[in-house]
Amino acid sequence: MEELTNVVDWSRAQFALTAIYHWLFVPLTLGLGVIVAIMETIFYRTRDEKWLATTKFWMTLFGVNFAIGVATGIILEFEFGTNWSNYSWFVGDIFGAPLAVEGILAFFMESTFIAVMFFGWNRVSPKFHLAATWLTAIGASISAYWILVANAWMQDPVGCTFNPETMRNEMTSFWTVATSPMALSKVLHTVLSAWTLAGVFVVGVSGWMLLRKRNADHCFRSLKVGAWVGFIGIVLTSISGDTSAVTVAERQPMKLAAMEGLYKGQHGQEIVAFGILNPAKTVDNDEDPYLMKIAIPYGLSILANHDPQSFVPGVNDIINGISMDRDGNAINTVSYAERMKRGKMAKEAVAAHHVAVQMGDKTAMAEASKAIEANYPYFGYGYLNTPQEAVPNIPLTFYTFHLMVTVGGYLMVFMLLALVFAYKRQLLEKARWAKWWHMLAIATIPLTYLCSACGWIVAEVGRQPWTIQDLMPNKVAISDLSAGYVQITFWVFAFIFTALLIADVSIIMKQIAEKSKQNLDTVKH
């Protein structure tokens, strides 16, 4: 049992490592692609070569980041087969479909047009080159769409049914999978947050150059585009975050409860603006969940259901079978103890169906199929030993959620100020505090990355212990590997990814330093 636990923990750690490193490159690719396309559009419309020079500057940084992001992304997808083969076999027909579309359509679209984007200057017409740049940016977002559809399905498995003949989940509606509420909210929130990060990146790099009094005209051209994209991004990210919260409240109430450290819910539930959790609090005792907190009345009820009087269940409520309906009323559902019982009944029915197939007993097959259909929604609970296993890491989910929201609020103010300063050049250049603003802009780049990472931690840690929500816990999804093998590959990947990250940052910083010394108001043909 200890060996199994080690394999699960190390497999999760390896996947988290790969995903976190991969995500360091993805949002900048998504957002910077849009910014570069906008800059080239301005050049195409004005024929001002100053904008061409600015476009090429940011396009170089985009290309470096894009190349290394692809390398980490390929490894991430391979890990489903190497470390999570039971999961891949169980739902490969469903999970593989959006990834196949991403590979065939979006990735080939990106790889084709990015070649024109970088090597097509003076080889294709300006209009065709502009189209290639936009198609590269759009292709990156389409790639993100299909990958996020696959991830959203793991959080909310819709559009499928379990086939006891094949012992696998099989897709019944590709459209349902591709357009589920979870998928749409996740795609919007993720892609728009990437716009924010890229906008901050442009503002921060421009701030670094202005500190050194290099290429001021180029910097203020860049600021206007970067600040607009970043500001629009953070505003729309906040709006999509509200939509995501409603979806989570409906589909993953345990995650929402963990995000707030909420054990006992109520109508008109407050939201914690700032709090420190009590480390002694568990689902089994009556300790106060918080050592201290500052709360906003009715806030969580509004966030979860847009109704200040709606009921929001806590961790203990959900375990005991108390939840919220779509109208915000408290309702009795199925307790976790009962879910575990029904999950075991589903497992037994699957085994009975397998035996009946081998014996050719059609009556027994029909009875087993009926039992499977009745209990399959709780199939994954049959692998749990206690209801408490279905509770995620509450402190990690709580603190990362609140850090994400806090930084998001800061970014709203920061991007608004950046937008003002982009158009009030004289104000910024003459201000005594200008250097402090530029230093703040530089520091905001890693802070935004931290905010982005916190969002993914909330999304993934908050749904634990599930690989597929309610259907497959992590300990069932892993491959038949030794803990030692996974540990070795974990450290190998950690070394490789760290080297790639260092290379990426070093190359980008070198490019910024070298090109900032050049005259970016002109461009070599």
Stockholm file with secondary structure:
# STOCKHOLM 1.0

chainA/1-525         MEELTNVVDWSRAQFALTAIYHWLFVPLTLGLGVIVAIMETIFYRTRDEKWLATTKFWMTLFGVNFAIGVATGIILEFEFGTNWSNYSWFVGDIFGAPLAVEGILAFFMESTFIAVMFFGWNRVSPKFHLAATWLTAIGASISAYWILVANAWMQDPVGCTFNPETMRNEMTSFWTVATSPMALSKVLHTVLSAWTLAGVFVVGVSGWMLLRKRNADHCFRSLKVGAWVGFIGIVLTSISGDTSAVTVAERQPMKLAAMEGLYKGQHGQEIVAFGILNPAKTVDNDEDPYLMKIAIPYGLSILANHDPQSFVPGVNDIINGISMDRDGNAINTVSYAERMKRGKMAKEAVAAHHVAVQMGDKTAMAEASKAIEANYPYFGYGYLNTPQEAVPNIPLTFYTFHLMVTVGGYLMVFMLLALVFAYKRQLLEKARWAKWWHMLAIATIPLTYLCSACGWIVAEVGRQPWTIQDLMPNKVAISDLSAGYVQITFWVFAFIFTALLIADVSIIMKQIAEKSKQNLDTVKH
#=GR chainA/1-525 SS CHHHHHHHHHHHHHHHHHHHHHHHHHHHHHHHHHHHHHHHHHHHHHCCHHHHHHHHHHHHHHHHHHHHHHHHHHHHHHHHHHTCHHHHHHHHHHHHHHHHHIIIIIIHHHHHHHHHHHHCTTTSCHHHHHHHHHHHHHHHHHHHHHHHHHHHHHHSCCSEEEETTTTEEEESCHHHHHTCHHHHHHHHHHHHHHHHHHHHHHHHHHHHHHHTTCCHHHHHHHHHHHHHHHHHHHHHHHHHHHHHHHHHHHHCHHHHHHHHTCSSCEETCCEEEEEEECTTCCTTSCCCSEEEEEEETTHHHHHHHSCTTCEECCHHHHHTTEEECTTSCEEECCCHHHHHHHHHHHHHHHHHHHHHHHHTCHHHHHHHHHHHHHHGGGGGGGGCSSGGGGSCCHHHHHHHHHHHHHHHHHHHHHHHHHHHHHHCHHHHHHCTTHHHHHHHHHHHHHHHHHHHHHHHHHHHHTTTTEEETTTEEHHHHSCSCCHHHHHHHHHHHHHHHHHHHHHHHHHHHHHHHHHHTSCTTSCCC
#=GC SS_cons         CHHHHHHHHHHHHHHHHHHHHHHHHHHHHHHHHHHHHHHHHHHHHHCCHHHHHHHHHHHHHHHHHHHHHHHHHHHHHHHHHHTCHHHHHHHHHHHHHHHHHIIIIIIHHHHHHHHHHHHCTTTSCHHHHHHHHHHHHHHHHHHHHHHHHHHHHHHSCCSEEEETTTTEEEESCHHHHHTCHHHHHHHHHHHHHHHHHHHHHHHHHHHHHHHTTCCHHHHHHHHHHHHHHHHHHHHHHHHHHHHHHHHHHHHCHHHHHHHHTCSSCEETCCEEEEEEECTTCCTTSCCCSEEEEEEETTHHHHHHHSCTTCEECCHHHHHTTEEECTTSCEEECCCHHHHHHHHHHHHHHHHHHHHHHHHTCHHHHHHHHHHHHHHGGGGGGGGCSSGGGGSCCHHHHHHHHHHHHHHHHHHHHHHHHHHHHHHCHHHHHHCTTHHHHHHHHHHHHHHHHHHHHHHHHHHHHTTTTEEETTTEEHHHHSCSCCHHHHHHHHHHHHHHHHHHHHHHHHHHHHHHHHHHTSCTTSCCC
//
